[in-house]
């Protein structure tokens, strides 16, 4: 399989994400740094493996643009609505709190994507429970409660 030039952008973006989170995690205390540094190291390693795979594919099969495949079937309305929902979610977290905003965001997404009601309810309950157990109970992270509550 040929390497796509668009994959270079993905690698650069992932390295930028690693650098951003590394810079912010350096302000944490030593005990609080462990999990973020592990996650950043894992992401950096996986991105590097992907870069090596890209280089090997480029040497073996050549390089192609990839732009035509990336934007094939692009739906501008779907993209804009998803972007608006995500921006609204960030504001809702500030005012309504993490769990309330996440629940509303997931319900709106499920309705937009026409997910069956039973599947939506199961996914909603499982995600809220998983987030609560993993972050609040296990890791002891204080999630935003919101200004209104």
C-alpha positions as CSV (number, residue, x, y, z in Angstrom):
1,X,0.0,0.0,0.0
2,X,1.4,3.4,-1.0
3,X,2.1,6.1,1.6
4,X,-0.2,9.0,1.4
5,X,1.1,12.6,1.7
6,X,-1.9,13.4,3.9
7,X,-0.5,11.0,6.6
8,X,2.4,13.3,7.1
9,X,0.0,15.9,8.5
10,X,-1.5,13.3,10.9
11,X,2.0,12.5,12.2
12,X,2.9,16.1,12.7
13,X,-0.5,16.8,14.4
14,X,0.1,13.8,16.8
15,X,3.6,15.0,17.7
16,X,2.2,18.5,18.3
17,X,-0.5,17.0,20.7
18,X,2.3,15.1,22.5
19,X,4.3,18.3,22.9
20,X,1.3,20.3,24.0
21,X,0.3,17.8,26.7
22,X,3.9,17.3,27.8
23,X,4.3,21.0,28.3
24,X,1.2,21.2,30.4
25,X,2.0,18.1,32.4
26,X,5.3,19.5,33.4
27,X,3.5,21.9,35.8
28,X,2.0,19.0,37.7
29,X,3.4,17.6,40.9
30,X,5.6,14.5,40.6
31,X,2.9,12.1,41.8
32,X,0.3,13.6,39.4
33,X,2.6,13.4,36.4
34,X,2.8,9.6,36.3
35,X,-0.4,8.8,34.3
36,X,-0.1,11.8,31.9
37,X,3.5,11.0,31.1
38,X,2.7,7.3,30.6
39,X,-0.1,8.2,28.2
40,X,2.0,10.8,26.3
41,X,4.9,8.3,26.0
42,X,2.5,5.7,24.7
43,X,1.0,8.1,22.1
44,X,4.5,9.3,21.1
45,X,5.7,5.7,20.6
46,X,2.6,4.7,18.6
47,X,3.0,7.8,16.4
48,X,6.7,6.9,15.8
49,X,5.8,3.4,14.9
50,X,3.2,4.8,12.4
51,X,5.9,7.1,11.0
52,X,8.3,4.2,10.5
53,X,5.5,2.2,8.8
54,X,4.9,5.2,6.5
55,X,8.6,5.5,5.6
56,X,8.8,1.7,4.8
57,X,5.7,1.9,2.7
58,X,7.0,4.9,0.8
59,X,10.3,3.1,0.0
60,X,8.5,-0.1,-1.0
61,X,5.4,1.2,-2.9
62,X,5.9,4.9,-3.4
63,X,3.9,7.9,-2.4
64,X,0.5,9.2,-3.5
65,X,-1.4,12.4,-2.7
66,X,-4.3,10.9,-0.8
67,X,-6.3,14.1,-0.8
68,X,-8.9,12.8,-3.1
69,X,-9.6,9.8,-0.8
70,X,-9.6,11.9,2.4
71,X,-12.3,14.3,1.1
72,X,-14.3,11.7,-0.8
73,X,-17.9,11.7,0.5
74,X,-17.3,14.9,2.6
75,X,-20.6,16.3,3.8
76,X,-20.2,20.0,4.8
77,X,-23.5,20.1,6.7
78,X,-22.6,17.1,8.8
79,X,-19.2,18.6,9.6
80,X,-20.6,22.0,10.6
81,X,-23.3,20.5,12.8
82,X,-20.7,18.2,14.5
83,X,-18.5,21.2,15.1
84,X,-21.3,23.3,16.5
85,X,-22.4,20.4,18.8
86,X,-18.8,20.1,20.1
87,X,-18.4,23.8,20.7
88,X,-21.8,23.9,22.5
89,X,-20.6,20.9,24.6
90,X,-17.5,22.9,25.8
91,X,-19.8,25.7,27.0
92,X,-22.3,23.3,28.6
93,X,-19.5,21.7,30.6
94,X,-18.6,25.1,32.1
95,X,-22.2,25.9,33.1
96,X,-23.9,22.5,33.6
97,X,-21.1,20.3,34.7
98,X,-19.3,17.4,33.1
99,X,-21.9,14.6,33.5
100,X,-24.9,16.7,32.6
101,X,-23.2,18.2,29.5
102,X,-21.9,14.8,28.4
103,X,-25.3,13.2,28.7
104,X,-26.9,16.0,26.7
105,X,-24.2,15.9,24.1
106,X,-24.4,12.2,23.7
107,X,-28.2,12.3,23.4
108,X,-28.0,15.0,20.8
109,X,-25.4,13.0,18.9
110,X,-27.4,9.8,19.0
111,X,-30.5,11.6,17.8
112,X,-28.6,13.2,14.9
113,X,-26.9,9.9,14.0
114,X,-30.3,8.1,14.2
115,X,-29.0,5.5,16.7
116,X,-31.7,3.1,18.0
117,X,-33.1,4.2,21.4
118,X,-32.1,1.0,23.3
119,X,-28.5,1.3,22.0
120,X,-28.4,4.9,23.0
121,X,-29.6,4.2,26.5
122,X,-27.1,1.4,27.0
123,X,-24.2,3.5,25.6
124,X,-25.2,6.5,27.7
125,X,-25.4,4.5,31.0
126,X,-22.2,2.5,30.3
127,X,-20.2,5.7,29.3
128,X,-21.4,7.7,32.4
129,X,-20.7,4.7,34.7
130,X,-17.3,4.0,33.1
131,X,-16.2,7.7,33.3
132,X,-17.4,7.9,36.9
133,X,-15.6,4.7,38.0
134,X,-12.4,5.4,36.1
135,X,-11.9,9.1,36.8
136,X,-13.8,9.9,40.0
137,X,-13.4,6.6,41.9
138,X,-10.2,5.1,40.6
139,X,-8.1,8.1,39.6
140,X,-9.7,10.6,42.1
141,X,-10.1,13.3,39.4
142,X,-12.5,16.1,40.2
143,X,-14.7,16.6,37.1
144,X,-16.3,20.0,36.5
145,X,-19.5,20.5,38.4
146,X,-20.6,23.6,36.5
147,X,-21.5,27.1,37.6
148,X,-25.3,26.5,37.7
149,X,-25.2,23.5,40.1
